[in-house]
Amino acid sequence: MENKNLSQQKITRITALWALSESALGGLLHAFRLPFTGLIIGGFAVVFICLLANFCANKKTILTSTLVVMLIKFTISPHTPLTAYLAVSLQGFIGYVFFSAIPSFNIAALLLGITTQLLSAFQRVITITVVFGETFWESIDAFALGIINKFSTAQFDKLEFSASLLLILCYAFIHLLGGIYFAFLGIKLPRKLKKINSLEVLQELRSIDITSSNKKRKKWYRRKMPRLILIRFVSDF
């Protein structure tokens, strides 16, 4: 029962941190309309979803936390565009599907990072195309052609490659690398947290003087057994 309460506390804290990231940091980045907002906010979301998947036995908790995050985000940052709420809902749903269907935590986390970041990249491209039209990409091609002709002795009427397509591929590649990075961060962080907890317990146990001059010294297995049980319990938590 105590383990369940502690796990619930961790899940609540992780959800609160995720909501804070989406509301405060996400709202700030969306207000300035920075180009890599999805990469940063989506990366943090991957880490928080990995933490939730690590500490919750029922993966449906990821969906519940996602809904809570969206409600808090709407309350604190109502100016956030609708595409941001779509991104959060997709991240939570994809995380739930991957961690429920894939037995390996590492593979699920890696796929989550790659998938969500690529979706974020192409969502941005689609949004730009819808808002500005295809002429936006044609303008980029014309701009690149003008630069090449300015610094080249030969004059070109048309590029042999699409500058806009190259830009989109580079943008997607950056998001791919970001997805892999945040996925590995989400894999390593739970292990580091467990290690830190174990080290803290070890330090506390070593600081306790279990011997007393007025009492007989206990046998070695009676003295060390409680330590071994406690360390094992914390490391598995």
GUVO-185489 format. One record per atom (N, C-alpha, C): residue in three letters; x, y, z. Coordinates in steps of 0.001 Angstrom, whole numbers, padded with zeros to 6 digits, always signed. Example, Ala and Ser with C-alpha at 12.3 -4.5 7.8 and 13.67 -1.06 7.14 Angstrom:
<sites>
ALA+013190-005690+007800;ALA+012300-004500+007800;ALA+013200-003300+007800;SER+012850-002250+007080;SER+013670-001060+007140;SER+012900+000030+007870;
</sites>
This chain:
<sites>
MET+000832-001206+000000;MET+000000+000000+000000;MET+000868+001259+000000;GLU+001977+001182+000786;GLU+002894+002311+000865;GLU+003588+002531-000470;ASN+003957+001418-001132;ASN+004588+001527-002457;ASN+003652+002213-003441;LYS+002375+001850-003374;LYS+001384+002429-004279;LYS+001241+003917-004036;ASN+001230+004334-002774;ASN+001105+005749-002452;ASN+002321+006538-002918;LEU+003514+005958-002741;LEU+004732+006620-003180;LEU+004767+006754-004701;SER+004346+005698-005386;SER+004309+005751-006848;SER+003325+006803-007323;GLN+002167+006899-006642;GLN+001169+007897-007009;GLN+001705+009306-006786;GLN+002475+009495-005729;GLN+003084+010798-005474;GLN+004061+011171-006582;LYS+004851+010196-007004;LYS+005796+010448-008092;LYS+005058+010798-009383;ILE+003996+010063-009676;ILE+003213+010317-010886;ILE+002604+011714-010844;THR+002095+012107-009680;THR+001511+013448-009527;THR+002567+014531-009751;ARG+003757+014327-009210;ARG+004824+015319-009370;ARG+005278+015406-010829;ILE+005408+014266-011481;ILE+005819+014250-012888;ILE+004775+014957-013751;THR+003504+014677-013485;THR+002425+015335-014226;THR+002453+016841-014012;ALA+002719+017259-012778;ALA+002787+018690-012471;ALA+003954+019352-013201;LEU+005093+018678-013248;LEU+006255+019221-013958;LEU+005988+019302-015460;TRP+005323+018276-015987;TRP+004973+018277-017410;TRP+004021+019433-017719;ALA+003030+019633-016853;ALA+002076+020735-017045;ALA+002777+022087-016952;LEU+003734+022200-016033;LEU+004488+023443-015900;LEU+005324+023708-017146;SER+005937+022654-017674;SER+006726+022787-018897;SER+005866+023235-020070;GLU+004689+022632-020211;GLU+003798+022975-021318;GLU+003210+024373-021159;SER+002856+024731-019941;SER+002157+025995-019705;SER+003110+027190-019683;ALA+004162+027088-018863;ALA+005071+028228-018704;ALA+006049+028330-019875;LEU+006877+027303-020036;LEU+007879+027333-021100;LEU+007226+027305-022482;GLY+006227+026421-022646;GLY+005550+026331-023930;GLY+004826+027615-024294;GLY+004156+028211-023315;GLY+003457+029470-023576;GLY+004411+030581-023962;LEU+005576+030611-023309;LEU+006575+031637-023616;LEU+007128+031467-025028;LEU+007462+030218-025390;LEU+008021+029955-026718;LEU+006998+030215-027821;HIS+005745+029834-027558;HIS+004692+030085-028545;HIS+004433+031582-028702;ALA+004593+032342-027621;ALA+004364+033789-027693;ALA+005394+034455-028603;PHE+006645+033973-028561;PHE+007702+034525-029409;PHE+007764+033844-030775;ARG+006942+032789-030971;ARG+006857+032087-032250;ARG+008223+031609-032739;LEU+008961+030953-031856;LEU+010275+030434-032213;LEU+010119+029193-033086;PRO+011046+028972-034017;PRO+010875+027871-034981;PRO+011009+026473-034380;PHE+011774+026320-033313;PHE+012016+024993-032741;PHE+011266+024795-031421;THR+010106+025432-031311;THR+009292+025268-030106;THR+008853+023820-029922;GLY+008404+023195-031005;GLY+007959+021806-030929;GLY+009071+020869-030534;LEU+010287+021159-030992;LEU+011433+020316-030652;LEU+011717+020347-029160;ILE+011704+021536-028574;ILE+012037+021682-027151;ILE+010907+021158-026268;ILE+009695+021653-026483;ILE+008569+021249-025647;ILE+008240+019772-025857;GLY+008273+019319-027120;GLY+008024+017907-027390;GLY+009078+017014-026789;GLY+010332+017495-026734;GLY+011397+016713-026112;GLY+011178+016519-024628;PHE+010796+017599-023949;PHE+010489+017478-022523;PHE+009294+016548-022297;ALA+008318+016616-023200;ALA+007151+015731-023081;ALA+007559+014267-023180;VAL+008491+013962-024070;VAL+008991+012588-024204;VAL+009617+012117-022897;VAL+010416+012975-022281;VAL+011061+012614-021015;VAL+010025+012360-019928;PHE+009029+013238-019815;PHE+008007+013086-018775;PHE+007151+011837-019014;ILE+006836+011548-020275;ILE+006056+010345-020576;ILE+006850+009086-020242;CYS+008151+009116-020511;CYS+009013+007973-020144;CYS+009030+007771-018629;LEU+009098+008869-017881;LEU+009066+008765-016425;LEU+007739+008203-015938;LEU+006651+008663-016539;LEU+005338+008141-016167;LEU+005238+006653-016457;ALA+005717+006234-017636;ALA+005670+004819-018004;ALA+006522+003972-017078;ASN+007578+004558-016535;ASN+008463+003811-015646;ASN+007854+003603-014263;PHE+007106+004600-013787;PHE+006600+004537-012416;PHE+005163+004036-012306;CYS+004408+004018-013424;CYS+003010+003587-013329;CYS+002864+002153-013824;ALA+002119+001361-013073;ALA+001873-000034-013471;ALA+000847-000096-014597;ASN-000190+000722-014496;ASN-001219+000795-015527;ASN-000893+001940-016477;LYS-000606+001612-017729;LYS-000176+002611-018696;LYS-001286+003604-019049;LYS-002521+003322-018681;LYS-003599+004283-018917;LYS-003380+005563-018109;THR-002506+005479-017108;THR-002170+006666-016329;THR-001564+007739-017222;ILE-000866+007330-018288;ILE-000286+008291-019231;ILE-001386+009128-019877;LEU-002491+008486-020251;LEU-003612+009207-020862;LEU-004246+010171-019858;THR-004388+009717-018616;THR-004964+010575-017577;THR-004091+011803-017341;SER-002778+011578-017245;SER-001850+012692-017038;SER-001867+013643-018228;THR-001996+013096-019431;THR-002059+013936-020635;THR-003273+014860-020582;LEU-004413+014320-020177;LEU-005628+015135-020066;LEU-005460+016235-019019;VAL-004845+015891-017881;VAL-004611+016882-016825;VAL-003695+017995-017327;VAL-002636+017596-018035;VAL-001697+018582-018584;VAL-002402+019527-019549;MET-003256+018993-020399;MET-003972+019832-021366;MET-004920+020807-020662;LEU-005586+020361-019615;LEU-006490+021236-018867;LEU-005730+022367-018180;ILE-004592+022025-017574;ILE-003777+023047-016909;ILE-003201+024014-017939;LYS-002776+023475-019064;LYS-002222+024304-020138;LYS-003273+025296-020650;PHE-004498+024824-020807;PHE-005574+025700-021276;PHE-005894+026774-020245;THR-005804+026431-018968;THR-006111+027388-017905;THR-005042+028464-017784;ILE-003768+028057-017837;ILE-002667+029000-017622;ILE-002291+029745-018899;SER-002294+029037-020029;SER-001880+029648-021303;SER-002986+029527-022347;PRO-004053+030281-022197;PRO-005165+030165-023153;PRO-004814+030673-024551;HIS-003723+031455-024670;HIS-003337+031999-025971;HIS-002605+030969-026836;THR-002297+029805-026264;THR-001575+028768-027002;THR-002412+028287-028188;PRO-001798+028135-029368;PRO-002569+027695-030551;PRO-003095+026275-030403;LEU-004142+025979-031172;LEU-004771+024658-031093;LEU-003838+023539-031506;THR-002879+023839-032385;THR-001929+022806-032814;THR-001087+022294-031650;ALA-000868+023140-030641;ALA-000096+022711-029467;ALA-000866+021671-028657;TYR-002182+021860-028523;TYR-003003+020877-027809;TYR-003077+019559-028587;LEU-003114+019678-029911;LEU-003096+018472-030745;LEU-001794+017710-030553;ALA-000685+018453-030468;ALA+000616+017816-030281;ALA+000689+017090-028938;VAL+000200+017733-027870;VAL+000227+017111-026540;VAL-000622+015846-026514;SER-001807+015925-027096;SER-002687+014751-027102;SER-002080+013602-027898;LEU-001441+013912-029030;LEU-000796+012870-029824;LEU+000382+012258-029082;GLN+001160+013087-028412;GLN+002301+012588-027649;GLN+001853+011629-026552;GLY+000819+012020-025813;GLY+000318+011146-024751;GLY-000261+009854-025293;PHE-001029+009948-026379;PHE-001651+008752-026957;PHE-000598+007811-027531;ILE+000370+008360-028269;ILE+001434+007530-028838;ILE+002264+006882-027727;GLY+002537+007649-026665;GLY+003268+007082-025535;GLY+002514+005929-024896;TYR+001210+006090-024733;TYR+000390+005020-024161;TYR+000420+003776-025050;VAL+000295+003967-026365;VAL+000282+002826-027295;VAL+001620+002110-027294;PHE+002704+002852-027386;PHE+004022+002234-027471;PHE+004392+001497-026184;PHE+004189+002136-025048;PHE+004581+001511-023777;PHE+003639+000378-023380;SER+002428+000357-023944;SER+001498-000741-023676;SER+001761-001932-024589;ALA+002134-001658-025834;ALA+002264-002723-026833;ALA+003675-003285-026945;ILE+004688-002490-026597;ILE+006082-002920-026765;ILE+006655-003323-025406;PRO+007123-004553-025276;PRO+007647-005021-023972;PRO+008916-004285-023542;SER+009767-003934-024496;SER+011031-003278-024175;SER+010807-001791-023918;PHE+011175-001350-022734;PHE+011024+000062-022366;PHE+011906+000942-023241;ASN+013135+000505-023505;ASN+014074+001305-024286;ASN+013592+001514-025721;ILE+013115+000430-026345;ILE+012632+000531-027731;ILE+011401+001429-027797;ALA+010489+001270-026828;ALA+009280+002095-026803;ALA+009637+003572-026642;ALA+010596+003865-025761;ALA+011012+005249-025548;ALA+011655+005833-026797;LEU+012502+005040-027469;LEU+013170+005516-028682;LEU+012163+005788-029797;LEU+011220+004882-029976;LEU+010186+005080-030994;LEU+009305+006278-030661;LEU+009030+006469-029381;LEU+008229+007618-028957;LEU+008934+008925-029318;GLY+010226+009009-028994;GLY+010980+010219-029288;GLY+011037+010521-030772;ILE+011347+009500-031583;ILE+011473+009698-033030;ILE+010126+010055-033654;THR+009095+009304-033299;THR+007771+009515-033909;THR+007198+010879-033575;THR+007231+011251-032316;THR+006634+012533-031907;THR+007394+013712-032495;GLN+008714+013612-032579;GLN+009482+014731-033119;GLN+009294+014878-034627;LEU+009224+013764-035341;LEU+008974+013841-036785;LEU+007572+014374-037061;LEU+006598+013951-036249;LEU+005246+014491-036399;LEU+005225+015994-036137;SER+005999+016421-035140;SER+006079+017853-034835;SER+006688+018623-035993;ALA+007728+018059-036611;ALA+008385+018733-037735;ALA+007441+018876-038921;PHE+006783+017791-039294;PHE+005911+017840-040465;PHE+004611+018591-040176;GLN+004202+018621-038918;GLN+003040+019438-038553;GLN+003345+020917-038793;ARG+004579+021298-038477;ARG+004997+022681-038707;ARG+005014+022997-040201;VAL+005524+022064-040987;VAL+005591+022262-042440;VAL+004184+022385-043032;ILE+003288+021505-042588;ILE+001906+021542-043092;ILE+001223+022853-042700;THR+001456+023299-041456;THR+000852+024550-040993;THR+001329+025732-041829;ILE+002631+025782-042099;ILE+003186+026870-042910;ILE+002596+026845-044325;THR+002454+025635-044881;THR+001909+025502-046232;THR+000456+025964-046283;VAL-000308+025606-045253;VAL-001721+025999-045223;VAL-001863+027509-045044;VAL-001028+028085-044176;VAL-001138+029515-043881;VAL-000619+030369-045043;PHE+000563+030036-045539;PHE+001203+030886-046557;PHE+001035+030357-047982;GLY+000608+029106-048119;GLY+000430+028546-049449;GLY+001729+027999-050023;GLU+001616+027356-051152;GLU+002789+026761-051792;GLU+003746+027826-052325;THR+003256+029052-052504;THR+004128+030126-052989;THR+005254+030429-051991;PHE+005052+030079-050724;PHE+006094+030292-049721;PHE+007335+029487-050071;TRP+007146+028211-050424;TRP+008274+027351-050784;TRP+008865+027777-052125;GLU+008026+028258-053037;GLU+008530+028767-054304;GLU+009391+030016-054083;SER+009004+030807-053098;SER+009791+032003-052772;SER+011161+031617-052226;ILE+011204+030550-051440;ILE+012488+030081-050911;ILE+013389+029607-052048;ASP+012812+028883-053002;ASP+013586+028437-054160;ASP+014116+029638-054948;ALA+013276+030647-055146;ALA+013695+031852-055870;ALA+014772+032610-055103;PHE+014637+032660-053769;PHE+015636+033331-052934;PHE+016985+032618-053026;ALA+016971+031285-052961;ALA+018207+030505-053066;ALA+018842+030683-054445;LEU+018005+030709-055487;LEU+018519+030917-056844;LEU+019180+032286-056968;GLY+018593+033299-056373;GLY+019167+034642-056415;GLY+020523+034706-055722;ILE+020656+034021-054577;ILE+021927+034014-053850;ILE+023010+033317-054672;ILE+022660+032176-055275;ILE+023634+031425-056072;ILE+024088+032252-057274;ASN+023174+032896-057955;ASN+023527+033714-059113;ASN+024370+034926-058727;LYS+024176+035403-057479;LYS+024929+036570-057022;LYS+026393+036231-056789;PHE+026663+035026-056312;PHE+028035+034640-055996;PHE+028635+033694-057035;SER+027964+033487-058126;SER+028454+032579-059163;SER+028635+033332-060472;THR+029688+032943-061215;THR+029918+033567-062521;THR+028887+033119-063544;ALA+028473+031853-063434;ALA+027437+031327-064334;ALA+026059+031684-063790;GLN+025178+032054-064666;GLN+023820+032434-064291;GLN+022856+031275-064567;PHE+022052+030959-063548;PHE+021110+029836-063653;PHE+019684+030380-063702;ASP+018901+029783-064560;ASP+017478+030133-064619;ASP+016652+029288-063657;LYS+017200+028101-063326;LYS+016488+027185-062452;LYS+017497+026308-061725;LEU+017210+026011-060475;LEU+018090+025152-059684;LEU+017867+023688-060032;GLU+018967+022910-059952;GLU+018847+021472-060194;GLU+018272+020740-058992;PHE+018170+021432-057873;PHE+017603+020858-056655;PHE+016611+021854-056070;SER+015745+021349-055230;SER+014752+022204-054578;SER+015304+022680-053231;ALA+015537+023965-053115;ALA+016062+024518-051858;ALA+015051+024356-050725;SER+013765+024491-051065;SER+012738+024347-050032;SER+012670+022910-049525;LEU+012801+021941-050445;LEU+012793+020540-050025;LEU+014010+020229-049165;LEU+015160+020782-049541;LEU+016369+020587-048744;LEU+016207+021176-047349;LEU+015557+022329-047274;LEU+015302+022973-045978;LEU+014378+022110-045122;ILE+013346+021549-045724;ILE+012416+020685-044991;ILE+013124+019431-044471;LEU+013981+018836-045303;LEU+014713+017639-044896;LEU+015677+017942-043745;CYS+016346+019076-043817;CYS+017247+019472-042720;CYS+016461+019702-041430;TYR+015321+020344-041559;TYR+014452+020609-040400;TYR+013985+019296-039776;ALA+013607+018335-040624;ALA+013168+017034-040121;ALA+014329+016274-039496;PHE+015521+016402-040079;PHE+016694+015697-039546;PHE+017069+016222-038166;ILE+016973+017531-037983;ILE+017243+018109-036664;ILE+016257+017570-035628;HIS+014991+017464-036015;HIS+013986+016914-035104;HIS+014238+015427-034827;LEU+014730+014718-035833;LEU+015055+013297-035639;LEU+016158+013143-034603;LEU+017215+013940-034730;LEU+018305+013890-033747;LEU+017806+014290-032362;GLY+016940+015307-032318;GLY+016368+015726-031042;GLY+015521+014641-030411;GLY+014750+013933-031235;GLY+013933+012835-030715;GLY+014776+011731-030122;ILE+015884+011389-030780;ILE+016790+010356-030268;ILE+017439+010810-028961;TYR+017857+012078-028917;TYR+018504+012611-027707;TYR+017554+012577-026508;PHE+016348+013107-026686;PHE+015398+013153-025571;PHE+014924+011751-025180;ALA+014886+010833-026148;ALA+014517+009454-025827;ALA+015566+008818-024919;PHE+016835+009003-025235;PHE+017899+008463-024388;PHE+017913+009131-023017;LEU+017552+010411-023000;LEU+017439+011100-021711;LEU+016311+010493-020882;GLY+015190+010187-021537;GLY+014072+009556-020841;GLY+014378+008138-020395;ILE+015303+007470-021076;ILE+015710+006113-020682;ILE+016656+006154-019487;LYS+017589+007095-019513;LYS+018629+007139-018479;LYS+018146+007776-017180;LEU+017231+008733-017283;LEU+016817+009485-016094;LEU+016201+008608-015006;PRO+015273+007682-015318;PRO+014737+006828-014245;PRO+015814+005998-013549;ARG+016792+005521-014306;ARG+017881+004742-013712;ARG+018728+005606-012786;LYS+018985+006846-013198;LYS+019765+007742-012359;LYS+019017+008086-011076;LEU+017702+008259-011191;LEU+016903+008564-009996;LEU+016944+007405-009008;LYS+016869+006175-009516;LYS+016947+005010-008637;LYS+018321+004919-007999;LYS+019350+005220-008783;LYS+020717+005158-008266;LYS+020935+006195-007182;ILE+020401+007405-007408;ILE+020523+008460-006402;ILE+019827+008052-005110;ASN+018620+007477-005227;ASN+017894+007027-004039;ASN+018674+005964-003286;SER+019290+005047-004024;SER+020066+003979-003397;SER+021275+004544-002680;LEU+021970+005525-003304;LEU+023142+006123-002681;LEU+022775+006894-001418;GLU+021628+007578-001462;GLU+021184+008313-000270;GLU+020910+007362+000882;VAL+020296+006224+000571;VAL+020024+005237+001615;VAL+021324+004684+002173;LEU+022279+004420+001305;LEU+023569+003900+001761;LEU+024259+004892+002692;GLN+024233+006172+002325;GLN+024870+007178+003162;GLN+024180+007293+004515;GLU+022869+007223+004513;GLU+022138+007296+005778;GLU+022439+006088+006661;LEU+022501+004926+006040;LEU+022777+003723+006822;LEU+024190+003735+007391;ARG+025146+004241+006619;ARG+026520+004284+007093;ARG+026707+005299+008206;SER+025839+006303+008256;SER+025955+007337+009285;SER+025358+006899+010624;ILE+024655+005774+010624;ILE+024024+005286+011854;ILE+024966+004328+012561;ASP+025223+004583+013794;ASP+026065+003692+014589;ASP+025178+002634+015210;ILE+025227+001454+014650;ILE+024330+000401+015115;ILE+024905-000374+016294;THR+026147-000079+016665;THR+026756-000770+017799;THR+026623+000092+019039;SER+026601-000539+020142;SER+026496+000171+021419;SER+027446-000480+022409;SER+028096+000352+023180;SER+029060-000174+024145;SER+028380-000920+025274;ASN+027097-000644+025494;ASN+026368-001287+026580;ASN+025688-002569+026148;LYS+025705-002847+024833;LYS+025042-004040+024344;LYS+026038-004932+023643;LYS+025698-006174+023574;LYS+026549-007110+022880;LYS+026469-006856+021385;ARG+027594-007120+020693;ARG+027649-006943+019262;ARG+026840-008035+018582;LYS+025943-007631+017650;LYS+025111-008603+016959;LYS+025934-009367+015935;LYS+025457-010519+015571;LYS+026125-011291+014535;LYS+026038-010546+013216;TRP+026993-010867+012303;TRP+027125-010094+011068;TRP+025866-010147+010228;TYR+025187-011296+010145;TYR+024026-011377+009272;TYR+022839-010650+009865;ARG+022764-010546+011216;ARG+021674-009798+011837;ARG+021876-008292+011656;ARG+023153-007867+011585;ARG+023434-006443+011410;ARG+023258-005997+009962;LYS+023645-006826+009009;LYS+023662-006433+007609;LYS+022375-006762+006861;MET+021603-007717+007372;MET+020400-008122+006667;MET+019398-006984+006489;PRO+019116-006172+007531;PRO+018184-005049+007307;PRO+018677-004085+006232;ARG+019992-003869+006180;ARG+020540-002976+005155;ARG+020308-003542+003756;LEU+020615-004808+003594;LEU+020469-005441+002292;LEU+019018-005406+001818;ILE+018087-005663+002730;ILE+016667-005650+002369;ILE+016222-004253+001966;LEU+016657-003242+002732;LEU+016254-001868+002460;LEU+016838-001372+001146;ILE+018128-001665+000905;ILE+018773-001241-000339;ILE+018103-001900-001526;ARG+017789-003198-001391;ARG+017132-003924-002477;ARG+015751-003319-002755;PHE+015057-002943-001683;PHE+013709-002362-001830;PHE+013765-001035-002557;VAL+014716-000181-002192;VAL+014828+001137-002807;VAL+015269+001025-004260;SER+016212+000135-004525;SER+016709+000001-005899;SER+015641-000530-006839;ASP+014707-001315-006326;ASP+013636-001839-007161;ASP+012486-000872-007292;PHE+012448+000152-006496;PHE+011304+001082-006475;PHE+011301+001965-007696;
</sites>
